[in-house]
Amino acid sequence: MSDINVVVLVGRLTRDSELKYTPSGLPICRFSIAVNRSKKQDDQWVDEPHYFDIEFYGKSAEGLSKYLLKGRQVAVHGELRQDRWEKDGQQRSKVVIVAAAIRPLGSPPQGSGDANARKYAPDSSAQKPESSSAPIPPGVDEFTDDIPF
């Protein structure tokens, strides 16, 4: 049987994402999320935050990074990676989540300011596809009604 390394988390960004590039030009988007765990303390339920560092690679990371702002809720699907190094003669390690997919949830964080609000505005320079005026080939029906299924 093979090993399994899968992580799925939903949490909120603790800071704006950072977009950097490797020397070969590969985009890397890095950010942290807080995931709350409710636990009972005495007679009350309290949230206990857990913090996770996330790395997301590739063209998708480049495009999504502008939407990953502090306070934004996201769903992350990925795997765990343990980084190991030595510093001052001490062995160190850190577990990072390498994301395979990220989905922003909800609306942009409140109070993100005008500068950040513009990041969420649709791009007015984007071209809308023009409607096709090409004739319909023979034998193909043209549906103008919504199909009810």
Secondary structure, 3 states (H helix, E strand, C coil): CCCCCCEEEEEEECCCCEEEECCCCCEEEEEEEEEEEEEEECCEEEEEEEEEEEEEECHHHHHHHHHCCCCCEEEEEEEEEEEEEEECCEEEEEEEEEEEEEEEECCCCCCCHHHHHHHHCCCCCCCCCCCCCCCCCCCCCCCCCCCCC
